[in-house]
Amino acid sequence: MHALLERLFPICRSITGEGVRQTLSILREYLPALRVHEVPSGTPALDWTVPAEWTIRDAWVKNAAGERVIDFQQHNLHILQYSTPVHGWFSRQELHDHLFSLPEQPELIPYRTSYYQANWGFCLSHQHRETLQDDYYEVCIDSTLDEQGSLTYGELVLPGACEEEVLLSCHCCHPSLANDNLSGLVVAVFLARELARQPRRYTYRFVFGPGTIGSIVWLSRHRDTVGLIRHGLVLTLLGGPGRFTYKQSRRGAAEVDRAVAVVLRETGAPHTVRPWLPYGYDERQYCSPGFNLPVGCLSRTPFGEFAEYHTSADNLEFVRPEQLTESLGLVMNICTALEHNRTYRNLSPYGEPQLGRRGLYKGVGGGQEGADWQMALLWLLNLSDGTHNLLDVAEKAALPFPLLHRAAVALEGAGLLQPIS
């Protein structure tokens, strides 16, 4: 995962353009079935319109001696995203009106955008900014905004035994930011590879698109089929340090919300579950009231809550392989819980069935050996009345979900439980 992240990191991505296409082309090496879609600029998408395609070829600021004192070729973050073309001489004050820096983090380059309002500018460290003392500077931004361009997104569908879907979404529009959100991208890629090797109850749909406008465009093109989505996750910020954080869907108690909470509890690691908030990543669009899809957002330390966020410090050293591995394992366990969460009916509900003669219960009574296994069997038999699923049992019994799943399989094999959904 980290090797893929290193390969993607130098690409200058935005909400449109060749950077996204190049990124998706690399992902297709890992996911050959990934389909790439182009949506023409000017296309209506719900209350939005697909923007003009932005292309940036070069950008620089030169001093009177002709030296590049700000150079887009040195770092993708030096350019204000979606800068309009400009070439000319500007006074120091005029230039400074188009510069963005962080006085409180003077060594870092900020990441700034102006997608939907015409502007141009450069981002640089505050230390660097304070060295610009010439009276005049030559500025060049070699960019185009093509109204005949398009927006690009990728989509991968892994068919399952049923048409009901699990949606997994991540954004692919940020240039040279490792945690936000190349980490979510690479975790999603390797999750898809793992799921493709396994039998699947659900159909899994992966969406790789630019933030906000990408999910809006996707929703506008799938209005008639989003009703198939039973569970969903936005994957983001999964490579940095810090505890896992889950933001619930707008529904608050959707099956995916409960599954994530149970799996996080079972990790034993510090974590936080937060209520729905209409601010953040693409879960805002999936959970807009007209759609109200059961889609939550899974991250480590959330956006804006770590010092490296949207700065040049969100680099390859900030994202560690072991953090990516832990995140992939967690998401895989969540998918497994969703796959195995079924509702059962007890086929012998009058009195407690004799488990010993079926080889499910210990032979010698009085001790505590295998207590969790015994309690899993008893909780399942008691709550399997056709109205409780395995997540219900896990929440009430405070027992590990994988243990309950194994117990349910054993009881089904003994003819005591029958799955009804």
N, C-alpha and C positions, 0 to 999 in steps of 0.2 A: 504493500500500500504506500509506504513512504517513497519507494522508488518511482511509482507512478506520480505521486505528488511532486517529486523533484522534477520530473519531466514536464509537468503541466505548469509549474510555477512561473517560468519566464514568459509565458504567453500573455499578451496584452488583450484581455477580454473586456467586453462591455455588454450592454443589453442587446446590441446587434453587432454584426460584422464578422470579419474573418477570424478573430480570436475565438469566438464561440464555435465556428465551423471547424477550426483546427483542433480545438479541444474535443469535440464530439468525434472527429475522425480518429483521434487517438483512443477514445473510449471504445470505438468499434473494433479495435484490435483485441480488446478484452471481452467485448460483448458483440459478436458478429451479427446478432439479430436486432441490434439497436437500429431503429428507424429515425432518420433525420427529416424534419419537416421545415419548410420555408413558407412563411406567411408574409405576403407583400405589404410593404409600407403603405399606410393609408387605409388598411383593412379595419373596419369597425370591430371592436371586441368589447362586448358589454357596454360600459359607459366610457371606454377608452378607444384610442385609435393607435394602431401599430405605428411607431415613430419612423422617421427617416433613418436609413442605415448610416451609421457613423464609421468613417475610416480615418485613422490617424497614421500618417506616414513618417512625420518627423516634427519636432517642436524644440525650440531653443530660444534662449535669451543671450545676446552677445553684448559685451561692454564695448567701449570706444576703441579698444585695441583689437576688436574682432574675436575675442576669446569667448567660448561658450561658458557662461557662468551658471546657467541652468540648462540641463540637457536631458530631454526625454529618453535618449538612447542609453543613458546611464541607469535609469530606473523608471519603470512604468508608472509609478505613482506621481512622478513629477508633473504630469498633465492633468488638468481638470477634465474629468470625463465628459465627453460630448462638447468639448471646446469648438467653437466656430472658427473658421480660418481667419488668420490675421497676418499681416506683414507690414512693418513700419517702425519708425522711431518714436519712442515714448519717453517723457520725462520720468525721473525717479518716482515722483508722486503718482503719476498716471500708472506706472507699472505696479507700484505697491498696492494700488486699488484692485489689482487682479492677482495678488499673491495670497496664498493660504499657508499658514504655519501654526505651530502650537507653542506659545510662550511657556506654558506649564510643562511641556515635554520638549525642550529646545533641541534635542538631538535627533528627533524623529520626523519623518516625512508623513503628513496626513494623507488620507484618501478622501477625495471630495468629488462630487458629481454635480452636473447641471443638465439632467436628461431632458427636461420638459420646459426649460426657459433658456433662451439663447444667451450665451455668455462665453467668455474664454478666460483662461487663467492657468497658473502654475502652482504646484504644491512643492514645498521645500522645508527643510529644517529651519527653525527659528534662528539658530546660530548662523546658518548659511545666509538667511535673509538679512541679518544685520551687517553682513559684509558688503552688501550692495550699496555703494556710496557714490557711484558715478552720477553725473547730472542727467545723462541720457543713455538709453539702451535700445538696441535693435531687437525686435521681437518677431519671431516667425512660428506660426502654427500651420503646418501643411496638413489640412484635414478637409474632408468633404462630408456633407450630409445629403444623402441620395434619396430623394423621394421615390425613386424607382427601385429601391433596395428591398430588403426583407428582414424579418426577425426569424431566428433559427432556434429550434429546440429539438431535443432528442426524446424518444419514447421507446421503452422496451416492455413487451408483454410476455409473461411466462404463464401459459395456460395451466389451469388446475383442473381438478375433478368437477368443479362447479364454476358457473359464470360469476359468482360473487367475488368481489375484488378487494385486495389490499393495495392501497395507493402509497407509494414511497416517493417523496419529492425532494429535490435539492436544487439550489440555484448555482448557475455556472457563469456568472457575469462579472466576477471581481478579478481585477488584474493583480497578480503577484501578492495575494493575501493567502497564506497557507491554511490558517484555521478557518477563516471566513472567506470562501467556504470550500476550498479544495479538500479539506478534511471530510466534510459531509459527502462530497462527490466520490472520493475514493472508497469510503466505507460503503456507499450505495453500490458501487461497481462490484466490490468483492462480495457483498451480500447477495447480489443478483447471481454471481457465479456459483455461490454456495447453494442457493435455492434451486438453481437450474439442475443441480445434480441429485435433487431429492424428490420423492413423490410429494405432490402438493394437493391439499384439499381446496385451497383458494387459488384464484388467478391473481398473479402479482403484476402490478403496473408501475413501472419506474418512469418518472418524468424528470428530465434534466433540462432546465430552462432558465432564462434570465429572471432575476427577482422581480416580483410584483407583476410586471407586464407579461412575463412568461406564463404564470399561473392563470392570469386573467384571460390570455389568449387561449390557453388549453381549455379552460372552463367554457369559454364561448364556443369552442368546437366540439364539446362533449356534453352539451346541456341535456341531451336525450338519454345519455347512458350513465351519468354520474350516480343515478339511483342504484347502480350495481355495487357501489363502493360501500363495504361494510366496516372497514377499518382503514386508518391512514396515519402516516407519520411524515412530518417534515424533518429531515436530517440535516443538522447544521452544527458547526463549532464542536466537532467531535474529536479533534486532535490536540487540543490544548490541555493544560493541567486543570485541576479543580474537580469538584464533585459533579456528578450527573445532575441535570436539572430537567424536569419534564413539565411543560406547560399543557394543561388539559385542553381538550377541545371545547368548543362553545357549549356543547351538551353537558360537559362536566362529569357525567357518569356513564359515558359511552363504554362499550366493551374494551376498546383500546386503552382508554384512560385507566380502567381497572386492571387490565393486563400489565401495563407498564408499572403501575404502583406495586403490584404483587411481585413482579420480577425484580424490581429495584429493592424491595424489602428483602428478598431472598439473597441478594448479593452480599448483604451485611455491610456494604460500604456506605459512607456518608452520601446522602442524596437529598434532593428537594423536589417536592411536587407542588407546583403553583397553579392557582386557578386561572381560568381563561382571562385573557386581556386582549382587546382589539388593537394591538400594536405588536410588531415583531416581524416575522418572516411570512412566507406564503400561506401559512395556516390562516392568516387574516382573510385571504380570498376564498379558500376552501370552506371556511366556517362563516362566510358572510351569510346573513339571515335567509336569503333566497335559496342558497344551497344547503347550509347548515350540515355539512358533512362531518362525520366523526373522525376528524384529523387533529392530532396533537403535534407538539413540537418537542423533539428530543435534542438536547445539547449537553455539553459539559457547562463550564461557566458561561452564563448567558451574555448576549451582545451588550456592549457598553459597560460591562462589569469587570473587565480586565484591562489593564493599562495598555496592552498592545493592540487593542481593538481599533481597526481602521487606521493603522499606522504601519510604517516600514518595519516595526518590531514584530509584526505578525509574519514571521519568516520561517524558513525551513528548520531552524534550530528550535523554534517555539513549539512546533508540532513534533511529538516523539512517536516512534514506531510502537512502543508499548501502550501508549494512550490510544492509538488507532486500533490496536488489537483488542484492547479492553472494550472499546466502543462497538466494534464489530460483534464481539461475543455477546454483548448486551442486546443489541438489535436482533441478533439471531435467536436469542432466548425469547424475546418478545414475540417474534414470528412463530416460534414453536408453541408458545402458550396460546396464541390465537388459533393455530392449526388444531391443537388438541382440546380446546375448550368446547365441550359438548354437554348437552343436557341428557340425563339418563332417567330411566324409570326402574324402580326396584320391582323385580318379578316375584319376590317373596316378601311382601310388605307386612304380613301378619306375624308379629313376633320377630325376634332376631334369628335369621337362618343359622344353622349349625355350620360354622366355618371350618372347624377342625376336621370333620370327615371329608371336606373338600380340599384339604391340604393348604388352607389359607391362614390357619391360626396355629399358634405355638401349641405343642403337645403337653407341656407341663405348665400349670397355672401358678400364680402367686408372685412371680417376679416381674421385672420391668423390661426384660429383654424384648427388643423389637416393638417397643411401645408405640413409636410413631407409625409403624406399619399397621399395627392393630387399630390405632385411632383413625388412620386414613380409611381403613375398611369400614369401620363403624360409622364414621361421619358420612361417607358416601351412601351407605345403605339407608341411613336415616334421612338424608336430604334429597335422595334421588326419587322425588315424587313427581317428576315431569315438569317442575317449575324452577329448579335450581340447576345451574351449570357448574362446571368445575371451578370457575372463578368464585362463584358464590361460596362453595365449600372451602376454598383456600382462604377466603376472607374471614369466614366464620370460625374455621378450625385453626387458623394460623399455622397451617402445615404447608410444606413446600409443594408448589404446583407439580413439579415432575413426579414426586412421590404419589400424589393423588392420581395423576394420569396412569402411572403403573398399576396402582391399586384398582382403578376403574377397568383397565384392560384385563386384570386378573379376575375381577368379579364378573365381567362380561364373559370371559372364557369359561367360568364356572356356571354359567346360565343364570346368574343372579341379577345382572343389570342388562338393560337394553337401551342403546342410544336412540333418541328420538329426534335429535337435531345436531 
